Every structure is written in structure tokens, then in C-alpha cells.
Amino acid sequence: MVSPRLYHPDLVIDCVEALVAKAGLEALTIRSLTRATGFSNGGIYRTFGSRGGLVGRMWIRAEGRYLQLLRSQIARANNPFDAVLAAAEASIHYPRLYPKSAAVLFTVRREEILSQPMSKEVGDQLRALGHELSEITSQLAIDLWNRCDAEALDLVAVCIHDLPKWIALRNMGFAKPIAGEYLRSAVRAVLDVGPPPLAYERASQLNGSSALHPSVTGCRQRVSCL
């Protein structure tokens, strides 16, 4: 008899997140999952296809939740500078809303997830989420500096990903309000300095030109294709 699909796949994903957050991706096996959930091997395989498909679905839910929060934070900002601050703060709020999802996103690398064997449908969804995050990063860089070359994009990524990870999400014994202040101060300092000037900008200053930086046009073309 073929095992039926599970009626509540989110319950399985909850357990997957808990196992991965506690012991890492390597600790996740279908056997450990059946023990934790009480669901049959057949029901899990029938619903998710494979272990890789299960891992992919876990990441899709976690990153989808994060991107929804990220866009909501940015939408409330009044200017590009505040938008980056708000985006950085998403990483403070997210663990309070979804602690296990946050633990997965901030301890497992996306490359590890994409390396798992999974269906084309799940893989496409993962790549679409990655493109969405890239689009957000690109738009923030354009709004701030009218450019989205590699150095500008890297600097935005430092502000909305790296600094939150190392300041707000580390277990350093800081109370949440002071951790938030540390994060905002660090992001402001980075944005005040900004990305290094490009050779095109230096040449434009010498020539008195104010033409649009070519990286913006290329970036907009890339974003429109995502």
C-alpha cells in the first residue's frame, strides 16, 4: 500500500528546523525525523520526494519568511539610508518571530542547501528566492549611491547580513536593546563612509561630467531579468 501524503507538512518542517538548528544539517536523517515526528518514512518521502527535497523545502519556508519581513521593514523607511538600517534590523526581529528558522538561516550556508539532490521545482524555488534577495540588495545600492557595482553591493550585504550576524545574533550576553544600538551604529558608520569611488567617477570629476554611472544601467538590466 502506498503511503499517503502528509496533511500537515509544516509540522515535519518544524521538526527538520529543530534538528538542524540543534545538531547541523548532517544530523538530519529520515530515520531521526520519523522518530521525532511519528510520521512514517513512506509518508515523508511521498510528501517531500527525498531528503534533499525536505531540506530545500525547509530553506524555502525560512528564507521566504525572512524576505517577507525584510521587504516589510524596508517599506516603512522614509529614505534610502533608513531603508538599509531597517533591513539590517530585520535580522534582529526575525529570531524573535521564528527562532528555529533564524537558527537555520544563520548557521547553514545556502550553498550547502543547493548542493543537495532535489527536484527541479524545489531547486527553481530556491534560486528564485536567491534572485529576490539579490534584487533587494541591488535596489538598496542604487537608491543609496546610484550604482550597483560589486563594491557597492558588497557593502550593502555587509550592512544587512554580515553586521547583524556578528553583532546582533552572537551570544555575547548583550541585552537586545543595546545589541540593536550597536548594530545601528555600525551600519551608520559604514554608510557614512560608503563604497570606494570608481575610476569612472574620478574621471568624471576631472572632466566635470555628471553622466549616469554605467554600472547602474547594467544593474537595472540584470535586476529586470531576475
Secondary structure, DSSP 8 states (H G I E B T S, - for coil): ------S-HHHHHHHHHHHHHHH-GGG--HHHHHHHH---HHHHHHHHSSHHHHHHHHHHHHHHHHHHHHHHHHHT-SSHHHHHHHHHHHHHHHHHH-HHHHHHHHHS-HHHHHTS---HHHHHHHHHHHHHHHHHHHHHHHHHHS--SHHHHHHHHIIIIIHIIIIISS-SS--HHHHHHHHHHHHHHHHHH-S---HHHHHHHHHT-----HHHHHHHHHHHT-
